[in-house]
Amino acid sequence: MIETDILVIGAGLAGLTLARVLAGHGEKVVVLEKSKSPGGRLSTRRSDFGSFDHGAQYLTSRTSGFTSLLNEFSQSGDLAPWDPNGKDSARSWWVGKPGMSEIGKSMARDLDIEYDTRVIGIVKQDRKFLVHTEGRSEAGPDYLASRVVPAIPAPQALELLTPLDPAFVRLKKVAMAPCWSAMLAFDARLQGVPDLIRGQEPDVLSLIARNGSKPARTGETFVLHATPQWSREHIESERNAVKSAMVSAMRVQTGLDENLPDPVHCEVHRWLYALVETPLDQPFLGNRENTLFACGDWCIGGRAEAAHQSAQALARHIMSL
Ligand SMILES: Cc1cc2nc3c(=O)[nH]c(=O)nc-3n(C[C@H](O)[C@H](O)[C@H](O)COP(=O)(O)OP(=O)(O)OC[C@H]3O[C@@H](n4cnc5c(N)ncnc54)[C@H](O)[C@@H]3O)c2cc1C
């Protein structure tokens, strides 16, 4: 059994922000992450044809705290502006360099993080919490902590926390939409197609983004996101059917129709909890004893900045105890 003061579940932007602030103030913090790398939905997949940011596309900032973080990564070279042809906002857009996953990698440095470690249950043990984990193919170690913070999507936090404390039934209020994401590469430039196209219901695709137009990327690569409604309707669809429906939608939504060549590379990823539809509307959730908490983008809204804001608010609260 491994003992720590604070156990954070999830190495996405919220978990990493929280762990960074608390560890910076001398707290003993361990982060458990089910994937093999940090970043959560700020993620990048590599291929022989180039990389793909198949989750969040870009970051924007409205708060001084997040602006400071973006400045820090911009100065270290891990972040760069993206000004795609087709940009539909006056705000600055920032992307990880060479991929969105660089942000998580950079934040994870110097933190105590166990990867390939999924939390499968939490039980109360005297005044502490015993946290059960599993690895990729075998049982993982147990952890004992005084405070536990799932920084994971609300429906997943609900499963872990409601058996422990009724305060967390409030998580049921939060709604999160799924998103099918497709990663496509072509062997020649698609003439006349802007770097960014938005769609809306009844379109199949909410976004067509030329990933290769972001700084430090190569290849004629595209990321497609299906709308929440289409993703929901096809949540259990077979991957090949999803691929061909999304490529067909790209033909229509780019206006290339039959002139769109077949991609030389195509894969899809299903995000079960991609975008926040109904947030909690408070910065974080906690129990009366201040021993169990939950934070993440879903507390505030559907953008990466919200994950950062939520975690910062919780870090301030924990440090004030
Ligand atoms: C398709 C898509 C497009 C998006 N576009 C944008 C955009 O353009 N701009 C923007 O600002 N935001 C965008 N977002 C939203 C943004 O990515 C999120 O708001 C932000 O990354 C959420 O961070 P988080 O830390 O709250 O959660 P997450 O990133 O989901 O992190 C949670 C982490 O917990 C881990 N985890 C879950 N359960 C367990 C468990 N039981 N045990 C251990 N680990 C666990 C997960 O593997 C993950 O790493 C997009 C998201 C998606 C999916």
The ligand as an SDF file (V2000), in Angstrom:
LIG
                    3D

 53 58  0  0  0  0  0  0  0  0999 V2000
  -13.3690   16.6510  -29.2410 C   0  0  0  0  0  0  0  0  0  0  0  0
  -13.0600   17.7390  -28.2740 C   0  0  0  0  0  0  0  0  0  0  0  0
  -12.8700   19.0530  -28.7170 C   0  0  0  0  0  0  0  0  0  0  0  0
  -12.5760   20.0600  -27.7980 C   0  0  0  0  0  0  0  0  0  0  0  0
  -12.2750   21.3120  -28.2570 N   0  0  0  0  0  0  0  0  0  0  0  0
  -11.8360   22.2630  -27.3920 C   0  0  0  0  0  0  0  0  0  0  0  0
  -11.3080   23.4880  -27.8560 C   0  0  0  0  0  0  0  0  0  0  0  0
  -11.1370   23.6880  -29.0660 O   0  0  0  0  0  0  0  0  0  0  0  0
  -10.9360   24.4220  -26.9290 N   0  0  0  0  0  0  0  0  0  0  0  0
  -11.0570   24.1960  -25.5800 C   0  0  0  0  0  0  0  0  0  0  0  0
  -10.6940   25.0750  -24.7860 O   0  0  0  0  0  0  0  0  0  0  0  0
  -11.5110   23.0080  -25.1140 N   0  0  0  0  0  0  0  0  0  0  0  0
  -11.9000   22.0500  -25.9880 C   0  0  0  0  0  0  0  0  0  0  0  0
  -12.3050   20.8290  -25.5260 N   0  0  0  0  0  0  0  0  0  0  0  0
  -12.5040   20.6430  -24.0850 C   0  0  0  0  0  0  0  0  0  0  0  0
  -11.1870   20.4800  -23.3270 C   0  0  0  0  0  0  0  0  0  0  0  0
  -10.4320   19.4690  -23.9270 O   0  0  0  0  0  0  0  0  0  0  0  0
  -11.5400   20.1190  -21.8820 C   0  0  0  0  0  0  0  0  0  0  0  0
  -12.3180   21.1700  -21.3430 O   0  0  0  0  0  0  0  0  0  0  0  0
  -10.3360   19.9170  -20.9540 C   0  0  0  0  0  0  0  0  0  0  0  0
   -9.2770   19.2700  -21.5920 O   0  0  0  0  0  0  0  0  0  0  0  0
  -10.8340   19.1370  -19.7460 C   0  0  0  0  0  0  0  0  0  0  0  0
   -9.7750   18.8870  -18.8450 O   0  0  0  0  0  0  0  0  0  0  0  0
  -10.0590   18.0310  -17.5200 P   0  0  0  0  0  0  0  0  0  0  0  0
   -8.7820   17.9120  -16.8100 O   0  0  0  0  0  0  0  0  0  0  0  0
  -11.2260   18.6310  -16.7890 O   0  0  0  0  0  0  0  0  0  0  0  0
  -10.5690   16.6010  -18.0190 O   0  0  0  0  0  0  0  0  0  0  0  0
   -9.8410   15.4930  -18.9290 P   0  0  0  0  0  0  0  0  0  0  0  0
   -8.9780   16.1370  -19.9370 O   0  0  0  0  0  0  0  0  0  0  0  0
  -10.9410   14.5950  -19.4090 O   0  0  0  0  0  0  0  0  0  0  0  0
   -8.8950   14.7110  -17.9230 O   0  0  0  0  0  0  0  0  0  0  0  0
   -9.3550   13.6390  -17.1360 C   0  0  0  0  0  0  0  0  0  0  0  0
   -8.2420   12.6060  -17.0120 C   0  0  0  0  0  0  0  0  0  0  0  0
   -8.6530   11.6170  -16.0770 O   0  0  0  0  0  0  0  0  0  0  0  0
   -8.2790   10.3340  -16.5600 C   0  0  0  0  0  0  0  0  0  0  0  0
   -9.1960    9.3890  -15.8910 N   0  0  0  0  0  0  0  0  0  0  0  0
  -10.5400    9.2620  -16.0490 C   0  0  0  0  0  0  0  0  0  0  0  0
  -11.0130    8.3040  -15.2380 N   0  0  0  0  0  0  0  0  0  0  0  0
   -9.9650    7.8130  -14.5450 C   0  0  0  0  0  0  0  0  0  0  0  0
   -9.8310    6.7890  -13.5430 C   0  0  0  0  0  0  0  0  0  0  0  0
  -10.8840    6.0960  -13.0840 N   0  0  0  0  0  0  0  0  0  0  0  0
   -8.5800    6.5460  -13.0440 N   0  0  0  0  0  0  0  0  0  0  0  0
   -7.4840    7.2410  -13.4840 C   0  0  0  0  0  0  0  0  0  0  0  0
   -7.5660    8.2060  -14.4500 N   0  0  0  0  0  0  0  0  0  0  0  0
   -8.8040    8.4950  -14.9540 C   0  0  0  0  0  0  0  0  0  0  0  0
   -8.4600   10.4510  -18.0630 C   0  0  0  0  0  0  0  0  0  0  0  0
   -7.6900    9.4660  -18.7560 O   0  0  0  0  0  0  0  0  0  0  0  0
   -7.9510   11.8740  -18.3180 C   0  0  0  0  0  0  0  0  0  0  0  0
   -6.5620   11.9030  -18.5730 O   0  0  0  0  0  0  0  0  0  0  0  0
  -12.5450   19.7770  -26.4040 C   0  0  0  0  0  0  0  0  0  0  0  0
  -12.7060   18.4560  -25.9840 C   0  0  0  0  0  0  0  0  0  0  0  0
  -12.9350   17.4430  -26.9030 C   0  0  0  0  0  0  0  0  0  0  0  0
  -13.0180   16.0200  -26.4270 C   0  0  0  0  0  0  0  0  0  0  0  0
  1  2  1  0
  2  3  1  0
  2 52  2  0
  3  4  2  0
  4  5  1  0
  4 50  1  0
  5  6  2  0
  6  7  1  0
  6 13  1  0
  7  8  2  0
  7  9  1  0
  9 10  1  0
 10 11  2  0
 10 12  1  0
 12 13  2  0
 13 14  1  0
 14 15  1  0
 14 50  1  0
 15 16  1  0
 16 17  1  0
 16 18  1  0
 18 19  1  0
 18 20  1  0
 20 21  1  0
 20 22  1  0
 22 23  1  0
 23 24  1  0
 24 25  2  0
 24 26  1  0
 24 27  1  0
 27 28  1  0
 28 29  2  0
 28 30  1  0
 28 31  1  0
 31 32  1  0
 32 33  1  0
 33 34  1  0
 33 48  1  0
 34 35  1  0
 35 36  1  0
 35 46  1  0
 36 37  1  0
 36 45  1  0
 37 38  2  0
 38 39  1  0
 39 40  1  0
 39 45  2  0
 40 41  1  0
 40 42  2  0
 42 43  1  0
 43 44  2  0
 44 45  1  0
 46 47  1  0
 46 48  1  0
 48 49  1  0
 50 51  2  0
 51 52  1  0
 52 53  1  0
M  END
$$$$
